[in-house]
Amino acid sequence: MAARKTIYDGLKQLGEKSRVPGAPEEAMLERVANPHPELRYLVRFAAPEFTSLCPITGQPDFAHLVIDYVPRRWLVESKSLKLYLGSFRNHGAFHEACTVEIAARLKDFLSPAWLRIGGYWYPRGGMPIDVFWQSGAPPRGVWIPDQGVAAYRGRG
């Protein structure tokens, strides 16, 4: 009896032991068909422990990333996204570059109806840097909640 085909056929990382890629360009993002392409809905990923490196000092930088998108044909497979984000831990780039690079790759890979990213970076040199990008106006009729990350307040 032949196995039934599913939208998950062809995934290479899910259910397998996978190492974190050494650099973002080595990371393999995977996607699955959206089971409800006729609906408009929001998908959110939060990565509260995102890490990259300062390209000048080599010191670690930390951020809380929130990625929101309204899918069309594709959904990003979450393990591949986790491995992709993890690949930044040894990647030297400024906060702005990391945040926008992630958004651009996801936009190109998924072709969503809408995508935004909030990069809430922890202080460097006593000053937090927050980076925001979105592909355009959100689609009408989709509930787009606040990203839920409070502005950095320090000890105040």
Summary of the structure (lengths in Angstrom):
residues: 156
radius of gyration: 16.9
end to end distance: 65.4
largest distance: 65.4
contacts: 413
relative contact order: 0.19
helix: 21%
strand: 28%
